[in-house]
Amino acid sequence: SRMTPASRVCAVALVTALLSACVAAPPRAPASMRVPVVAQAQPAEVTGLASAASVASVVPAIPAAPPRDLWRRIRDGLALPGCDADPRIVPTARSLVADPQNFEQMLAAVRPLMALVQDTVEAAGIPSDFTLLPLIESSYRPDAVGPGGYAGLWQFDRGTALAAGMPILAGYDGRRDPWIASLRATRMLARYDHDLHDWRLVVWAFNRGEWGIRRLYDQRGQPPLTPALPDWPVGATARGYLLDLMAYACVFRDPARFDVTLPPAVPPAALWLARFDAPIAPALAARLADVPLSQLRAVNAGYFDGRMPVDAPLHLLLPRAAHQRFLRRYAMLTPSQWRTLRPFRLRTTVTLDKLLATDSDADRTALARGNDVRSDIPLRPGQILWLPAGTRRHQLQSVAVDHVAPAWHVVQAGENLWSLARRYGVSVQDLRTWNHLHGSMLRIGQRLYLRTPG
């Protein structure tokens, strides 16, 4: 499935919020990508807190960053014919990056996912041209849905996804899970190469279907190196698909040729994969990690309705920079206790201590840390608290998990206090008070609290 230029532009607005075997079981990381499990050892920052064993394992989805930057890693791993191998490659590349600034902004936004995919590509032993495939398929949008029900970064249909080992369950779709989908897609591409022995044919097999290309291969044998686009009867769509991938590879080989400046990528904005013993609401995980909910959802699009089904892969992609903070807070309760927490909105001004005064089993220290508040400081009406599901007080109103507002927002171009107040259901005056603003001017990149700072 192909994304339109308009959808590529929309991808920038969506993904910028960043800055995720058998069908029944999720795949494990390849041996080259595994690190020692921390379930039995406390990181230094967790000293004095409950055991970190409350997380089944918190491991990086990608290993420590190599000494060279992401763009160099991609360039060094390219294998498709170069910019001048066909006279159509450079003109196609110019059309794909007709707006260099927009292209640069998109790369900056999707860099964490590109780093994740690049590592699965390297682990599978395939060229980094395939790191660029999601640019064609989805503009690196994990939640992309194309015509015919194709979904995710790699745009798999349901049948192919299930055959490749991507779980599709009630409340979860492995095609939209960047970690699961990328592992399966790169393994599939490596298998195609084992049968076809030509990366150009592998690209066509991914786009057009494995068996059709294998029949042509059996009939025609190995295609010659020239022309760069083999003269095979695969149809205009498949030929354009391979040409687009060669064109993107050309841009990364020589960005200056297209007036493109690749955004800084040392070190890459890496993601971590946290595996759990029990489900946790993504909105609660965002609170514990202190990252915007929109950012967490953008790289964990496989989960629907704000929940993690018990029969789905129990993991989340988190920013590497947030993993210690998340682990320190998560270790304060057991997995089953975090599973029981639900969001409530305060109706009145009250302290957490008074709210839980009759709940002898409640761990007020852990709940205060998890909610990023002081237990003895009055909390304002409208604030969202995560509390045990059985908590029933006249001061509280239940909130749907998928409607929980983020704790803060990063200002984007064109936004103002009025539009943000309307978007998040708060008043302009509250935004001013919570953020110590004396006027109405905002700057791009400014971080605004959307509730009373804890």
ABEGO torsion letter per residue (X at the ends): XBBBAAAAAAAAAAAAAAXXXBAABBBBBBAAABBBBAAABBBAAABGBBBAAABABBBBABBBBBABBAAAAAAAABABBBAAABAAAAAAAAAAAABAAAAAAAAAAAAAAAAAAAAAAAAAGBBAAAAAAAAAAAGGBAABBBBGGBBEAAGBBAAAAAAAGBBBBBGBBAAABAAAAAAAAAAAAAAAAAAAGBAAAAAAAAAAEAAAAAAAAAAAEBBBAOBABBBBBAEAAAAAAAAAAAAAAAAAABAAAAGBBBBBAOBBBBBBBBBBABBBBAAAAAAAAGBBAAAAAAAAAABBGGBBBAABBBBBBBBAAAAAAAAAAAAABBAAAAAABBBBBBABBBBAAAAAAABAABBAAAAAAAAGBBAABBBBBGBBBBBBAABBBAABBBBBAAABBBABBBBBBGBBAAAAAAAAGBBAAAAAAAAGBABABBBBGBBBBABBBX
